[in-house]
Amino acid sequence: MSTETAHSRAPSGPEQTSDTPQASMVRELSSRLHRLTEETRSPASYYKRASAEIVRAFRSPYGAVSVRIGAEVIEDYWHQGSTDPRFWKKPIEELLNESLEHGRPVARRFTSRDARFHIALLSVMLRDINGSMIGVLSLVVRCERAEDAARHRELLESIAAQAALGAARVEARGSGEADGEQPGAELSKVAGYRSATELAFALVASLRSKFGCEQAAIGIATGSRCRVLAVSGLDEFSDRSAVGRTIRDAMGEAVDAGRGISSQTGEACGYTQHVRWLESCGPGAVASVPVEAAPGVRVVVSLRRPSDMGFRADELEQVSTLIEPYAPAFDLIRRATRSTVSHARSSAAESTKSLIGRGAWARKAAACVAVALIAWVAFGRLTYSVSTSATVEPSRVRHVAAPFGGTLEAVLVAPGDEVAAGELLAQFDVTDLWVERRRVEAEAAIARIDEDLAIAEGSAVDVALSRAERERAGARLAEIDRQIGRARVVAPFAGRVVEGDVRRRVGESLPLGEPLFMIADASEWRIEAAVPQRVADELGAGLVGTFAPAARPEAEWSVSIERVHPTPEVRGSQAVYIAEAALPDIPDWFKPGMEGNARIELGSKPVWWIVSNRVVDYLRLNFWL
């Protein structure tokens, strides 16, 4: 597509103002904009709805607006038709940003290669009633020639000017200038302001209009410090500038006087700062009125008029009456929006004042205790210990399994039973083994007879074969006798059966190695403490601690770490290191698997380190500090 660009000057060409459909569109759009002035309550809402009406009236497939009114920014877009809005979004945003950056309207025309498709991207400035730029409206329009694009842009600029008049009417009606409301009525909406500066800007505009002043300013005085918040006519203001210092000094003079004061060119007065203000801005009349917002906090209003008007005492009283209901809001917003440093400084000052004052012995004693506590945290030391879960386990256990594949004939013990060394635990059926033994004995007898016959016949080969057969039968008899002896499952040592309830499996054929019982030596116990990885580097044998079982938390046992497993294990959802410690002199009610808490002492550490190490480690791991 080919592109043509036009800036603030439109391309020359014949005007087509006699286009009846266009004239009808303009009349209908003007009527809609006029109705919006009656329906909307704020200039921001008016501009948003008016922009939507303009986009619809021009039958634009895509339009966008960006308007700043005071501290409020309105940004929105509209799309209509079957085209994809993403196709128009980027070029329209670039056009809008270009107009905002250079402060001028822009028109670009695009033509397809086959000359069947003609569009223009238009961007016009939105201004307030005083002519100051407040935003940009950009949209896409269809056109046939370059003159059409220029004509659309000129029409759009005239409609934007009409929108500025409509917004001014909405603002005038909201401030009470159109329907007789009091100019300060909008100031009651203090809850909508995010800072004292925003509230001050809203106030100075109303005060300047209400009292017919050339300039109005609002500041706040805290103690002996005074700060100017807003000056009418200045969007960006610093109280460190020359104008700011002059107005600030005049406000401080009114605060010192404790009442409203005024000064006029040609009249002698004793207020030097107000005289300096007059000298800096030329002939006129100035006045400042302080209004108490809170104890030690005052809102100060400073006004400047032409010299022929001056300020009467009743007018200064009227200013005070108008601002007085809203003065506490300044202190409230100031406190709510002050920085953390400012809040800490104010709190520290108030606390210090309350401590060093007369009396308040309880607070002074509390302060001494707090100082001692801080000193102890900074310079003291404590034994650093880690608390973790622990499990009671027997030190010596033996697993007893099925000695061979066979039928379980009898079970004599169950979990929890105490057994002696060599005590019968279970018995396997040996009937088949005895039958097998008798068969092998018969084979051995036959082998002996065959051997004797071979010797009698003098056949050395038959003698050797018969002898080998007899020896094999003897080996098999020895194996059967060993299995018959192992059919009696006995306890390997004195202890307690902690696992293995096979009473219900009597009569069942069990394979070789099938687990039957687990026997633990009841005289030796240990704990296994699951220690987190964060203290793994300080963990080692020889550390001491305390174990308290969950069954009886009041009972504690002193333990000493004997060994630490070299590799971590997963317990629950965490990888932990297992530390083993012996449990001496335990009572009879201890049982394997009993849980509790173990506290392991890791040495002496500074108190501040113990308090902060977990937070510091978290920040280092998650934020790479």
C-alpha positions as CSV (number, residue, x, y, z in Angstrom):
1,M,0.0,0.0,0.0
2,S,1.2,3.5,-0.7
3,T,1.2,6.1,2.0
4,E,0.8,9.9,2.1
5,T,1.2,12.0,5.2
6,A,-0.2,15.4,6.1
7,H,0.4,17.4,9.3
8,S,-1.1,20.6,10.6
9,R,-1.7,22.0,7.2
10,A,-4.3,20.2,5.0
11,P,-3.6,19.5,1.4
12,S,-5.1,22.0,-1.1
13,G,-8.1,20.9,-3.0
14,P,-11.8,21.8,-3.6
15,E,-14.0,21.7,-0.6
16,Q,-17.2,19.6,-0.6
17,T,-19.3,21.3,2.0
18,S,-22.4,20.7,0.0
19,D,-22.4,17.0,0.7
20,T,-25.9,16.4,2.0
21,P,-25.2,13.1,3.8
22,Q,-22.2,14.6,5.5
23,A,-24.2,17.7,6.6
24,S,-26.9,15.4,8.0
25,M,-24.2,13.5,9.9
26,V,-22.8,16.7,11.3
27,R,-26.3,17.9,12.5
28,E,-27.0,14.5,14.1
29,L,-23.6,14.3,15.8
30,S,-23.9,17.9,17.1
31,S,-27.3,17.0,18.5
32,R,-25.9,14.0,20.3
33,L,-23.0,16.0,21.8
34,H,-25.4,18.6,23.0
35,R,-27.5,15.8,24.8
36,L,-24.3,14.5,26.4
37,T,-23.8,17.8,28.1
38,E,-27.1,17.3,29.9
39,E,-26.6,13.6,30.7
40,T,-23.0,13.4,31.9
41,R,-21.7,14.7,35.3
42,S,-18.0,15.1,34.7
43,P,-15.7,16.3,31.8
44,A,-13.9,12.9,31.8
45,S,-17.2,11.0,31.3
46,Y,-18.2,13.5,28.7
47,Y,-15.1,13.1,26.6
48,K,-15.3,9.3,26.8
49,R,-18.9,9.2,25.6
50,A,-18.4,12.0,23.0
51,S,-15.4,10.2,21.5
52,A,-17.5,7.0,21.1
53,E,-20.3,9.1,19.4
54,I,-17.7,10.6,17.0
55,V,-16.3,7.2,16.1
56,R,-19.8,5.9,15.3
57,A,-20.8,9.0,13.4
58,F,-17.7,8.7,11.1
59,R,-18.4,4.9,10.7
60,S,-14.9,4.3,11.7
61,P,-13.8,0.7,12.0
62,Y,-11.5,1.6,14.8
63,G,-10.9,4.7,17.0
64,A,-8.9,5.5,20.2
65,V,-8.8,8.5,22.6
66,S,-6.3,9.6,25.3
67,V,-7.4,12.5,27.5
68,R,-5.9,13.9,30.7
69,I,-8.2,16.0,32.9
70,G,-6.5,17.1,36.1
71,A,-5.2,14.0,37.7
72,E,-7.5,11.7,35.8
73,V,-6.4,9.9,32.5
74,I,-9.0,8.5,30.1
75,E,-7.8,6.0,27.6
76,D,-10.2,3.9,25.5
77,Y,-10.8,2.5,22.1
78,W,-13.9,1.5,20.0
79,H,-14.3,-1.0,17.2
80,Q,-17.2,-1.6,14.8
81,G,-17.6,-3.7,11.6
82,S,-16.3,-7.1,10.6
83,T,-12.6,-6.2,10.5
84,D,-10.1,-7.6,13.0
85,P,-9.4,-4.8,15.6
86,R,-5.9,-6.0,16.0
87,F,-5.2,-4.9,12.4
88,W,-5.9,-1.3,13.3
89,K,-4.7,-1.2,16.9
90,K,-0.9,-0.7,16.3
91,P,-1.1,2.0,13.5
92,I,-3.7,4.0,15.5
93,E,-1.7,3.8,18.7
94,E,1.5,5.0,16.8
95,L,-0.5,7.9,15.3
96,L,-2.0,8.8,18.7
97,N,1.5,8.8,20.4
98,E,3.0,10.8,17.6
99,S,0.3,13.5,18.0
100,L,0.8,13.5,21.8
101,E,4.6,13.8,21.4
102,H,4.6,16.6,18.8
103,G,1.4,18.4,19.9
104,R,-0.1,18.6,16.4
105,P,-2.8,16.8,14.3
106,V,-1.7,14.1,11.8
107,A,-3.4,12.6,8.7
108,R,-2.2,9.6,6.8
109,R,-3.8,8.1,3.7
110,F,-3.4,4.5,2.6
111,T,-4.2,3.1,-0.9
112,S,-4.2,-0.5,-1.9
113,R,-2.1,-1.6,-4.9
114,D,-5.2,-2.2,-7.0
115,A,-6.7,1.3,-6.0
116,R,-9.9,-0.3,-4.7
117,F,-9.3,0.4,-1.1
118,H,-8.8,3.9,0.3
119,I,-8.6,4.8,4.0
120,A,-7.1,7.6,6.1
121,L,-5.8,7.6,9.6
122,L,-6.7,10.9,11.3
123,S,-5.5,12.3,14.6
124,V,-6.7,15.6,16.1
125,M,-6.0,17.4,19.3
126,L,-8.5,17.7,22.1
127,R,-8.3,21.0,24.0
128,D,-10.0,22.6,26.9
129,I,-12.0,25.8,26.8
130,N,-8.7,27.8,27.3
131,G,-7.0,26.2,24.3
132,S,-4.6,24.0,26.3
133,M,-4.0,20.5,24.8
134,I,-5.5,17.8,27.0
135,G,-5.5,14.8,24.7
136,V,-5.7,13.2,21.2
137,L,-8.5,11.5,19.3
138,S,-7.4,9.1,16.5
139,L,-9.6,7.1,14.1
140,V,-9.8,5.4,10.8
141,V,-12.0,6.8,8.0
142,R,-12.8,5.7,4.5
143,C,-11.9,8.2,1.7
144,E,-11.5,8.3,-2.1
145,R,-9.0,11.1,-2.6
146,A,-6.4,13.0,-0.6
147,E,-8.8,16.0,-0.5
148,D,-11.3,13.7,1.3
149,A,-8.8,13.0,4.0
150,A,-8.1,16.7,4.5
151,R,-11.8,17.4,4.6
152,H,-12.5,14.7,7.2
153,R,-9.7,16.0,9.3
154,E,-11.0,19.6,9.2
155,L,-14.4,18.3,10.1
156,L,-13.0,16.3,12.9
157,E,-11.2,19.3,14.3
158,S,-14.3,21.4,14.3
159,I,-16.2,18.6,16.1
160,A,-13.4,18.4,18.7
161,A,-13.8,22.1,19.3
162,Q,-17.5,21.6,19.9
163,A,-16.7,18.8,22.3
164,A,-14.4,21.2,24.2
165,L,-17.3,23.6,24.6
166,G,-19.6,20.7,25.8
167,A,-17.0,19.6,28.4
168,A,-16.7,23.2,29.6
169,R,-20.5,23.3,30.1
170,V,-20.4,20.0,32.0
171,E,-17.6,21.3,34.3
172,A,-19.4,24.6,34.9
173,R,-22.6,22.8,35.8
174,G,-20.7,20.5,38.1
175,S,-19.0,23.4,39.9
176,G,-22.3,25.2,40.3
177,E,-21.6,28.1,37.9
178,A,-24.3,27.0,35.5
179,D,-27.2,26.2,37.9
180,G,-26.5,28.3,40.9
181,E,-24.9,25.6,43.1
182,Q,-22.2,26.7,45.5
183,P,-18.7,26.6,44.0
184,G,-17.5,24.4,46.9
185,A,-20.0,21.7,46.4
186,E,-17.7,19.4,44.4
187,L,-15.1,19.6,47.2
188,S,-17.2,17.3,49.4
189,K,-16.0,14.4,47.4
190,V,-12.7,14.2,49.2
191,A,-12.9,10.4,49.3
192,G,-12.1,10.2,45.6
193,Y,-8.7,12.0,46.0
194,R,-5.6,9.9,46.4
195,S,-3.4,12.7,47.8
196,A,-3.6,16.0,49.5
197,T,-2.1,17.6,46.3
198,E,-5.0,16.4,44.2
199,L,-7.5,17.8,46.7
200,A,-5.6,21.1,46.7
201,F,-5.7,21.4,42.9
202,A,-9.5,20.9,43.0
203,L,-9.8,23.5,45.7
204,V,-7.7,26.2,44.1
205,A,-9.7,26.1,40.8
206,S,-13.0,26.7,42.8
207,L,-11.5,29.4,45.0
208,R,-10.1,31.3,42.1
209,S,-13.5,31.2,40.3
210,K,-15.5,31.9,43.5
211,F,-13.6,35.0,44.6
212,G,-12.5,36.3,41.1
213,C,-8.8,36.0,41.8
214,E,-5.9,36.0,39.4
215,Q,-4.2,33.3,41.4
216,A,-5.1,31.0,44.3
217,A,-2.8,28.7,46.3
218,I,-3.2,26.1,49.1
219,G,-0.5,24.9,51.5
220,I,-0.3,22.9,54.7
221,A,1.6,23.9,57.7
222,T,2.9,21.3,60.2
223,G,4.4,22.9,63.3
224,S,6.9,25.5,62.0
225,R,7.1,24.0,58.5
226,C,4.9,25.1,55.6
227,R,4.6,23.5,52.2
228,V,2.7,24.7,49.2
229,L,0.5,22.0,47.6
230,A,-1.0,23.6,44.6
231,V,-1.2,26.9,42.7
232,S,-3.9,27.7,40.2
233,G,-2.8,27.8,36.6
234,L,0.3,25.6,37.2
235,D,-0.1,21.9,36.4
236,E,3.4,21.2,37.7
237,F,4.6,23.2,40.7
238,S,7.5,23.1,43.1
239,D,7.5,25.0,46.4
240,R,11.3,25.3,46.0
241,S,10.9,27.7,43.0
242,A,11.1,31.4,43.5
243,V,7.3,31.7,43.2
244,G,6.9,28.8,45.6
245,R,9.2,30.2,48.2
246,T,7.5,33.6,48.1
247,I,4.0,32.1,48.5
248,R,5.3,29.7,51.2
249,D,6.8,32.5,53.2
250,A,3.5,34.5,53.0
251,M,1.6,31.4,54.2
252,G,4.0,31.0,57.1
253,E,3.4,34.7,58.0
254,A,-0.4,34.0,58.2
255,V,0.2,30.9,60.4
256,D,2.4,33.0,62.8
257,A,-0.3,35.7,62.9
258,G,-2.9,33.0,63.7
259,R,-5.6,34.8,61.5
260,G,-6.4,35.9,58.0
261,I,-4.2,38.8,56.8
262,S,-4.2,40.9,53.6
263,S,-2.0,43.4,51.9
264,Q,-2.6,45.8,49.0
265,T,-0.3,47.9,46.8
266,G,-0.1,51.4,48.1
267,E,-1.3,50.6,51.6
268,A,1.1,50.2,54.5
269,C,1.0,47.0,56.5
270,G,3.2,45.2,58.9
271,Y,3.3,41.9,56.9
272,T,6.7,42.0,55.1
273,Q,6.3,38.6,53.4
274,H,3.0,39.6,51.8
275,V,4.6,42.9,50.7
276,R,7.4,40.9,49.0
277,W,4.8,38.7,47.3
278,L,3.2,41.9,45.9
279,E,6.6,43.2,44.7
280,S,7.3,40.0,42.9
281,C,4.1,39.8,40.9
282,G,3.2,43.5,40.4
283,P,0.4,45.8,41.7
284,G,-2.5,44.0,43.3
285,A,-3.9,42.7,46.5
286,V,-2.9,39.5,48.3
287,A,-4.3,37.7,51.3
288,S,-3.7,34.5,53.3
289,V,-6.1,32.6,55.6
290,P,-5.1,29.8,57.9
291,V,-7.6,27.2,58.9
292,E,-6.9,24.6,61.6
293,A,-7.1,21.0,60.3
294,A,-5.8,19.2,63.4
295,P,-3.7,20.0,66.5
296,G,-0.5,21.5,65.1
297,V,-1.6,21.3,61.5
298,R,-3.2,24.2,59.5
299,V,-4.4,24.5,55.9
300,V,-3.5,27.9,54.5
301,V,-5.2,29.6,51.5
302,S,-3.4,32.4,49.7
303,L,-5.2,34.6,47.1
304,R,-4.1,37.3,44.7
305,R,-6.4,39.9,43.0
306,P,-6.0,43.0,40.9
307,S,-5.3,46.1,42.9
308,D,-8.7,47.7,42.3
309,M,-10.5,44.9,44.1
310,G,-8.7,44.3,47.4
311,F,-9.9,41.9,50.1
312,R,-12.6,42.7,52.7
313,A,-12.6,41.2,56.2
314,D,-15.9,39.4,55.4
315,E,-14.4,37.8,52.3
316,L,-11.5,36.4,54.4
317,E,-14.1,35.0,56.8
318,Q,-16.0,33.5,53.9
319,V,-12.8,31.8,52.7
320,S,-12.2,30.4,56.2
321,T,-15.9,29.2,56.3
322,L,-15.6,27.6,52.9
323,I,-12.4,25.7,53.6
324,E,-13.1,24.8,57.3
325,P,-15.2,21.6,56.5
326,Y,-12.5,20.2,54.3
327,A,-9.4,21.1,56.3
328,P,-9.5,17.9,58.4
329,A,-9.4,15.9,55.1
330,F,-6.0,17.4,54.3
331,D,-4.5,16.0,57.5
332,L,-6.3,12.7,57.1
333,I,-5.0,12.3,53.5
334,R,-1.6,13.5,54.4
335,R,-1.3,10.9,57.1
336,A,-2.7,8.1,54.9
337,T,-0.4,8.8,52.0
338,R,2.9,9.8,53.8
339,S,5.9,7.6,53.2
340,T,7.2,5.0,55.6
341,V,10.2,7.1,56.4
342,S,7.9,10.1,57.2
343,H,5.6,8.0,59.3
344,A,8.6,6.5,61.2
345,R,10.1,10.0,61.8
346,S,6.8,11.4,63.1
347,S,6.2,8.4,65.3
348,A,9.7,8.6,66.7
349,A,9.3,12.3,67.4
350,E,6.0,11.8,69.2
351,S,7.4,8.9,71.2
352,T,10.5,10.8,72.2
353,K,8.4,13.8,73.3
354,S,6.2,11.6,75.4
355,L,9.2,9.9,77.0
356,I,11.3,12.9,77.9
357,G,8.3,14.8,79.3
358,R,7.6,15.1,83.0
359,G,6.0,12.0,84.6
360,A,5.3,9.0,82.4
361,W,7.4,6.7,84.6
362,A,5.7,3.6,83.3
363,R,6.7,4.6,79.7
364,K,10.2,5.4,80.7
365,A,10.5,2.0,82.5
366,A,9.1,0.3,79.4
367,A,11.6,2.2,77.2
368,C,14.5,1.0,79.4
369,V,13.3,-2.6,79.2
370,A,13.1,-2.2,75.4
371,V,16.6,-0.8,75.2
372,A,17.9,-3.6,77.3
373,L,16.1,-6.1,75.1
374,I,17.6,-4.6,71.9
375,A,21.1,-4.7,73.5
376,W,20.6,-8.3,74.4
377,V,19.5,-9.2,70.9
378,A,22.4,-7.3,69.4
379,F,25.2,-8.6,71.7
380,G,23.8,-11.6,73.6
381,R,24.3,-15.3,72.8
382,L,22.0,-18.3,73.1
383,T,22.3,-22.1,72.5
384,Y,21.0,-22.6,69.0
385,S,18.9,-25.8,68.6
386,V,16.8,-27.3,65.9
387,S,13.5,-29.1,66.7
388,T,12.5,-31.9,64.5
389,S,10.3,-35.1,64.4
390,A,11.8,-38.4,65.6
391,T,10.7,-42.0,65.6
392,V,11.5,-44.7,68.2
393,E,13.1,-47.8,66.6
394,P,14.7,-51.0,68.1
395,S,18.5,-51.1,67.8
396,R,18.6,-54.8,67.0
397,V,16.0,-56.6,64.9
398,R,15.8,-59.9,63.1
399,H,13.5,-60.9,60.3
400,V,12.3,-64.5,60.3
401,A,11.2,-66.0,57.0
402,A,9.8,-69.3,55.7
403,P,12.8,-71.8,55.8
404,F,11.5,-73.7,52.7
405,G,8.4,-73.9,50.5
406,G,5.8,-75.8,52.4
407,T,2.5,-75.7,54.4
408,L,2.3,-73.7,57.6
409,E,1.0,-76.1,60.2
410,A,0.9,-74.0,63.4
411,V,1.7,-70.4,64.7
412,L,2.4,-70.0,68.4
413,V,3.1,-66.2,68.7
414,A,1.6,-62.9,67.6
415,P,2.9,-59.3,67.5
416,G,3.6,-58.0,70.9
417,D,4.5,-61.3,72.5
418,E,7.7,-61.6,74.4
419,V,9.8,-64.6,73.3
420,A,12.9,-66.3,74.7
421,A,15.9,-67.4,72.7
422,G,15.1,-70.7,70.9
423,E,11.4,-70.5,71.7
424,L,9.2,-72.1,69.0
425,L,7.4,-69.5,66.9
426,A,5.8,-71.6,64.1
427,Q,5.8,-75.2,62.8
428,F,5.7,-76.3,59.1
429,D,4.1,-79.6,58.0
430,V,6.9,-82.2,57.4
431,T,4.6,-85.2,56.3
432,D,5.8,-85.0,52.7
433,L,9.4,-84.7,53.9
434,W,9.0,-88.0,55.9
435,V,7.6,-89.7,52.9
436,E,10.4,-88.4,50.8
437,R,12.9,-89.6,53.4
438,R,11.5,-93.2,53.4
439,R,11.7,-93.3,49.6
440,V,15.3,-92.1,49.6
441,E,16.2,-94.6,52.4
442,A,14.8,-97.4,50.1
443,E,16.8,-96.1,47.2
444,A,19.9,-96.2,49.4
445,A,19.2,-99.8,50.4
446,I,18.8,-100.8,46.8
447,A,22.1,-99.1,46.0
448,R,23.9,-101.2,48.7
449,I,22.4,-104.4,47.4
450,D,23.5,-103.5,43.8
451,E,26.9,-102.7,45.1
452,D,27.3,-106.1,46.8
453,L,26.2,-107.9,43.7
454,A,28.6,-106.0,41.6
455,I,31.5,-106.8,44.0
456,A,30.5,-110.5,43.8
457,E,30.5,-110.5,40.0
458,G,33.7,-108.5,39.9
459,S,32.3,-105.7,37.8
460,A,34.3,-102.6,38.8
461,V,32.1,-100.3,36.8
462,D,28.8,-101.5,38.3
463,V,30.5,-101.2,41.8
464,A,31.3,-97.6,41.1
465,L,27.9,-96.8,39.8
466,S,26.1,-98.4,42.7
467,R,28.4,-96.7,45.2
468,A,27.7,-93.3,43.7
469,E,24.0,-94.0,43.8
470,R,24.2,-94.9,47.4
471,E,26.2,-91.7,48.2
472,R,23.7,-89.5,46.4
473,A,20.9,-91.1,48.4
474,G,22.8,-90.3,51.6
475,A,23.2,-86.7,50.6
476,R,19.5,-86.4,49.9
477,L,18.7,-87.9,53.3
478,A,20.9,-85.3,54.9
479,E,19.1,-82.5,53.1
480,I,15.7,-83.9,54.1
481,D,16.8,-84.2,57.7
482,R,18.0,-80.6,57.6
483,Q,14.7,-79.4,56.2
484,I,12.8,-81.4,58.9
485,G,14.9,-79.7,61.6
486,R,14.2,-76.3,60.1
487,A,10.5,-76.9,60.0
488,R,10.5,-75.7,63.6
489,V,10.8,-71.8,63.4
490,V,12.4,-70.6,66.6
491,A,13.4,-67.2,68.1
492,P,17.0,-66.2,67.3
493,F,17.2,-64.2,70.6
494,A,15.1,-63.0,73.4
495,G,12.9,-60.1,72.5
496,R,9.5,-59.0,71.3
497,V,7.6,-59.9,68.2
498,V,7.0,-56.5,66.6
499,E,5.7,-57.5,63.2
500,G,4.2,-60.6,61.6
501,D,0.7,-61.9,62.3
502,V,0.5,-65.1,60.2
503,R,-2.1,-66.9,62.3
504,R,-4.7,-66.6,59.6
505,R,-2.3,-68.3,57.1
506,V,-2.2,-71.6,58.9
507,G,-2.7,-74.3,56.3
508,E,-1.5,-72.1,53.5
509,S,1.4,-73.1,51.3
510,L,4.2,-70.5,51.7
511,P,7.1,-70.1,49.3
512,L,10.7,-70.1,50.4
513,G,11.7,-66.7,52.0
514,E,8.1,-65.6,52.7
515,P,8.4,-63.0,55.7
516,L,6.9,-64.4,58.9
517,F,8.0,-62.4,61.9
518,M,10.2,-59.4,62.9
519,I,11.7,-59.8,66.4
520,A,13.2,-56.8,68.2
521,D,15.6,-56.8,71.1
522,A,13.5,-55.0,73.8
523,S,16.6,-54.0,75.8
524,E,18.1,-51.7,73.2
525,W,16.2,-48.7,71.6
526,R,17.2,-45.7,69.5
527,I,15.5,-42.7,67.9
528,E,15.8,-41.6,64.3
529,A,15.5,-37.8,64.0
530,A,14.7,-36.3,60.6
531,V,16.9,-33.3,60.5
532,P,16.2,-30.6,57.8
533,Q,18.9,-29.8,55.2
534,R,19.4,-26.2,56.3
535,V,21.4,-27.4,59.4
536,A,23.0,-30.5,57.7
537,D,26.4,-28.8,57.6
538,E,26.4,-28.4,61.4
539,L,25.1,-31.9,62.1
540,G,27.5,-34.6,63.4
541,A,28.1,-37.3,65.9
542,G,28.6,-36.2,69.5
543,L,25.9,-33.5,69.5
544,V,23.5,-33.7,72.4
545,G,19.7,-33.1,72.6
546,T,16.4,-34.1,74.2
547,F,13.7,-36.4,73.0
548,A,10.0,-36.1,74.1
549,P,7.5,-38.8,72.9
550,A,4.2,-37.7,71.7
551,A,2.5,-40.2,74.0
552,R,3.9,-38.5,77.1
553,P,5.3,-35.0,76.2
554,E,6.1,-34.3,79.8
555,A,8.7,-37.1,79.8
556,E,12.1,-36.2,78.3
557,W,15.2,-38.2,77.6
558,S,18.7,-36.8,77.1
559,V,20.2,-38.3,73.9
560,S,23.5,-38.1,72.1
561,I,23.9,-38.4,68.3
562,E,25.8,-41.5,67.4
563,R,25.8,-41.4,63.6
564,V,24.3,-39.4,60.7
565,H,23.2,-41.1,57.5
566,P,25.4,-39.8,54.7
567,T,22.6,-39.5,52.1
568,P,19.2,-37.8,52.6
569,E,15.9,-39.6,52.7
570,V,12.4,-38.4,51.6
571,R,10.1,-38.1,54.6
572,G,6.7,-36.7,53.7
573,S,7.5,-34.1,51.0
574,Q,11.0,-33.1,52.2
575,A,14.4,-34.5,51.9
576,V,16.0,-34.9,55.4
577,Y,19.1,-36.4,57.0
578,I,18.6,-39.2,59.5
579,A,20.4,-38.8,62.8
580,E,20.5,-41.8,65.1
581,A,20.8,-41.6,68.9
582,A,20.6,-44.3,71.6
583,L,17.7,-44.2,74.2
584,P,19.0,-45.5,77.5
585,D,16.8,-46.7,80.4
586,I,13.4,-46.6,78.7
587,P,10.2,-47.8,80.4
588,D,8.1,-50.8,79.4
589,W,5.5,-48.7,77.7
590,F,7.8,-47.7,74.8
591,K,6.8,-49.3,71.5
592,P,8.5,-49.4,68.1
593,G,7.3,-46.7,65.7
594,M,6.4,-44.3,68.5
595,E,6.8,-40.7,67.4
596,G,7.9,-37.6,69.2
597,N,10.0,-34.4,68.9
598,A,13.8,-34.2,69.2
599,R,15.6,-31.0,70.0
600,I,19.3,-31.1,69.0
601,E,21.7,-28.4,70.3
602,L,24.0,-27.1,67.6
603,G,26.2,-24.7,69.7
604,S,26.2,-21.1,70.9
605,K,25.1,-18.4,68.4
606,P,24.4,-14.7,68.6
607,V,20.8,-13.9,69.4
608,W,20.4,-11.6,66.3
609,W,21.6,-14.5,64.1
610,I,19.1,-17.0,65.7
611,V,16.3,-14.5,65.1
612,S,17.1,-13.6,61.5
613,N,18.9,-16.6,59.9
614,R,15.7,-18.2,58.6
615,V,14.6,-14.9,56.9
616,V,18.0,-14.2,55.5
617,D,18.3,-17.8,54.1
618,Y,14.9,-17.4,52.5
619,L,15.8,-14.2,50.8
620,R,19.1,-15.6,49.6
621,L,17.5,-18.7,48.1
622,N,14.5,-16.9,46.5
623,F,15.9,-13.5,45.5
624,W,19.6,-14.3,45.1
625,L,20.6,-11.6,47.6
